[in-house]
Amino acid sequence: MCHLFAHQPQRDYESQTRSLRIDGHCTSIRLEMAFWDTLEEIAARESMSLGKFLTTLYNEVLDHHGEVNNFASLLRCSCLIDRSRNATPARDFKETVAPILDAAE
C-alpha cells in the first residue's frame, strides 16, 4: 500500500507560497503544489483566473458563514471534494489500476 503513496512525485508535496489580493487586501497562502494544480484546474473549468476563483470562493464562504477561518485548509478540503467528485468509479479504478498495484507489491 505504501508504494502508491511513496512513489508520488516530490513536486506534488512541495509547498509554495503565493501572494494574492482578495477584495483589495493582500495576503499570502502556502499550499502544496498538488493543491495549487487542482485549484488552477477548478478555476479553468469555471472560466476564471485563479485569483478570481479564490476571491469568489472567499466571498461565498464569507456570505454563508459570516467569517472565513483558515482559508488554506478550506482550499485543501475544496480540492479533496473536487477530486472525489471527479474520481473514477471504484469498479473502473480496480480494473485499470489493480494490475499496477499488484506489480508494485
TAJO-V286151 format. One record per residue. N is the residue number from 0. SS is DSSP state (H for helix, E for strand, - for the rest). PSI is psi as a letter, one per 20 degrees, with the letter a starting at -180 (* if undefined). D_LAST is the distance of its C-alpha to the last C-alpha in whole Angstrom. Layout:
{{N:SS:PSI:D_LAST} {N:SS:PSI:D_LAST}}
This chain:
{{0:-:g:8} {1:H:h:10} {2:H:g:8} {3:H:g:10} {4:H:h:13} {5:H:h:13} {6:-:j:13} {7:-:q:16} {8:-:p:19} {9:H:h:21} {10:H:h:24} {11:H:h:23} {12:H:j:23} {13:-:q:26} {14:E:q:29} {15:E:p:33} {16:E:p:36} {17:E:p:38} {18:E:p:42} {19:E:r:43} {20:E:p:46} {21:E:o:47} {22:-:l:50} {23:-:i:52} {24:E:p:50} {25:E:p:48} {26:E:r:44} {27:E:q:41} {28:E:p:38} {29:E:o:34} {30:E:r:31} {31:E:q:28} {32:H:h:28} {33:H:h:25} {34:H:g:28} {35:H:g:31} {36:H:g:29} {37:H:g:29} {38:H:h:32} {39:H:h:34} {40:H:g:32} {41:H:g:34} {42:H:g:37} {43:H:g:37} {44:H:h:37} {45:-:j:40} {46:-:l:41} {47:-:q:42} {48:-:r:41} {49:H:g:39} {50:H:g:42} {51:H:g:44} {52:H:g:41} {53:H:h:40} {54:H:g:44} {55:H:g:44} {56:H:g:41} {57:H:g:43} {58:H:h:46} {59:H:g:45} {60:H:g:43} {61:H:g:47} {62:H:h:49} {63:H:g:47} {64:H:i:46} {65:-:i:49} {66:-:r:47} {67:-:o:43} {68:-:p:42} {69:-:m:39} {70:H:h:38} {71:H:g:35} {72:H:h:33} {73:H:g:35} {74:H:g:34} {75:H:g:30} {76:H:h:30} {77:H:g:32} {78:H:g:29} {79:H:g:27} {80:H:g:29} {81:H:g:29} {82:H:g:26} {83:H:h:25} {84:H:h:28} {85:-:j:27} {86:-:q:24} {87:-:p:22} {88:-:q:23} {89:H:g:20} {90:H:g:21} {91:H:h:20} {92:H:g:17} {93:H:h:15} {94:H:h:17} {95:H:h:16} {96:H:h:13} {97:H:g:11} {98:H:h:10} {99:H:g:9} {100:H:h:7} {101:H:g:5} {102:H:h:5} {103:H:h:4} {104:-:*:0}}
